[in-house]
Amino acid sequence: MTTQQLIGAQQWRYAVKAFDATRKISAQTWEALEQALILSPSSYGLQPYRFLVLTDPAIRESLVPHAWGQRQVADCSHFVVFTAKDKVSEADVDHFIQRIAAVRGVAPDSLGSYRGMMVSDIVQGPRSKTASEWAARQAYIALGNLMTSAAVLGVDACPIEGFVPAKFDEILKLKGSGYHAVVCCALGYRAAGDKYASLPKVRFPAAELIRHI
């Protein structure tokens, strides 16, 4: 990919207001987007989130009234709810340590200092009191990675914060799961009549947003 192609993809993308409900993302393309989610960076690499890909039309329709009536929830090809952990425990850290050991072929004991760093910070340290918010920020990193990957592949997306998290948690049976909904993303292909597709992108100039020191 050239630099021009990257910027072109960013210029092309926008928060889609109306999806073509008849167009679906191919299985191959969706698999790549799911891998982009999995490969997203997170603090410590701890991945304190889960991604719910909603495929049941009835469930998606039931969520629309609790998403400010936004039809993107039901009309898009794929709808993802990003959930973050309510809190982080030593068991969560140990689960991650075991995964590192298995993937990299090292002994878990060799990762003791790394484990201690995570536990002293997220589990026992001052940040443990805001671990839920910390986890939500990690989910937002994954959201950004998904949207950029989608744009590069020519897939439209719309991030959605306009919803009632408590109702989503209830409908998706998240209560008691240790996770809660924090943000959503609808993906698919823009409808031909979506007037927002042709509007110029409004951004402040680089001189106002970027400072070189």
N, C-alpha and C positions, 0 to 999 in steps of 0.2 A: 504494500500500500504506500502510495506517495503522500507527501505532506498535503498536497492539494486535495487528494481524495479524502483524507481525514477531515480537513476543514470543510470540504463539500458535504460530507455526511453530517457534520455538526450543523451546518447551515440548513440542510434539508429537514432535519428533525424538528419537531415542535410537539407540544402537549396536545395530542389529538383529542378533539372534542366529539367527533362522530366517527365510529368505526363502520366499515362495511361488514355486516354480520355474516355475509355469504362467503367471505374469504378467510381461509384458515392458514396458519403457519404450517409448513411442511414438517414432518416428523424429524427429518435430518436437521433442519434449521433450528427446531425447538431443542433438540438434543444439544446442539452447540450452545444455545442460550442457557440451558440448564448447567452445562459445564462452566460457562462464564460465571454463573452464580457460585458454583462450588469453588472456583478458583479465585474468588474475590478475596482481597486482603482483609485482615482484621487484626486488632491489637493483640499482641502475643501469638497471633494465629489461632486464637481460642475458639473462634466461630460461635459466639453465644447467641445463635439465632437458628430458626428453621424457616423454610420457604414452603408455603402452602400453594400448590398449583390447583386452582379450582376448575374442575371439568364438568361438574354437574350443573346443567342449566337451571334447574329448580333452585338450587342453593344460591347461585349467582343472582337470580331474579329476587330472591328473598332478601338479598343484601342491598339492592338498589335503594329502597326507602331509607336505609340507614347510611347511605352514601350521598345524601343530599339530592337524591333522584338522578344521579349521574348515570346515563345509559351506557357509558363505556364499560361499566362493571359487567353488564350482561351481553353487550353486543361485540365485545372484542373477541379475538380468537383464543387467547390465553390470559387468565387473570391470576396474578400472584399476590398473596398476602404475606408480607414480611412480619415475622413474629420474633420477639426478643425475649431472652430469659428474664424471669422475675428477679432472680438472684443467682449468684455464682457460688458454688460450694466446692469443698475440697474434692468431692467425688467427681465433679465436672473437670477439675484440673487433672486428676488422676486418669480420667478417661482419655483426655487429650495426650497426656504423657505416654500412656500405653499405645496410642495411635502413632505417635512419633517414633517410639521404639520399634513398632512393627514395620512401619514404612521404611525407616532408615537402617534397620538391622542393628540397633544398638541396645544395650541393656538399660532398662528403666532407671536403674540406680545411677547411671551416668548422667542423668538429667536432673539430679537432685537439686542443684543450685537454681536451675530454671524453674523447677516446680516451686521451690521456696520463694522465688521472686514473685510468681503469680499469686501464690497464697497470701503472702504478706501485703500484696497490693489490693487485689480484687476481692479476696475472701475475708481477710482479717483487718486490712488497713482502712484508712479514712474513706477510700473510694468504694469500699464495700457498701457504704450507706447509700450510694447512688449507682450501684451496679446495674440496676434496671435501665437507667438513663444511658449509662455507658454502653450497655448491650444494644440499646436502640440506635446509638450513633454508629455502631458497627454495622447494623442492618442497613443504614443509609449509605454506607460505603458500598455495600453489595448492590443497592438500588442504582447508584450511579454507574457502577460497572456494567450492570445489566442494560441500562439505557444506552450507554455508549456502544456496547457490543451490538445491540439491536440496530442502532443507526448505521453502523458499519455494514451490517448484513441487509440493510434496506427494509427493516421491520419497524413499523411505527409503534410508539409507546406513549403512555400518559401516566405520570406519577400521580397518585391520589392520596392526599392527606385529609380531604374533606369527607370524613366518615365518623361514625360513632364507635369508637373502639370497644366499648363495653358491649354493644349489641353484636358487633362482629365476633367478639370472644364468646358470647352466648350461642350464637348460631353455629359457629364453627367448633363448639365444644372445647374451647381452650381453657375454660375455668378449671383449675386444679391440675393443669398439664405442666405448669411451670413456665409457660410462655404466654405472651399477650401480643395482640396485633398492634403494630406501630405505624405502618405505611403500606400502601398497595401500589401495584403497577399493572395497567391494562396494556396488552400487546396484541398487535394484529396489523391491519391495513386500513388506512384512512378512507372514509367514504368520499365519493366524488364531489358531494355537495358540501363538504366541510369548508366553510369560508375562511377559517383560520389558517388553512394550508397555504394560502397565497399571500397572507399578510407579511410585511417585512418584519424580520426579527428585531426587537428593540433591546439594545444593550447599551450601557454607558461606554464611552470611548476608552481605549486601553490606557490612556494617560490618567484617567480618573480611577481605574480599577487596579492597575498594576504599578508598583513602585520598585525600581531597581536601586538597591543600596550597595 
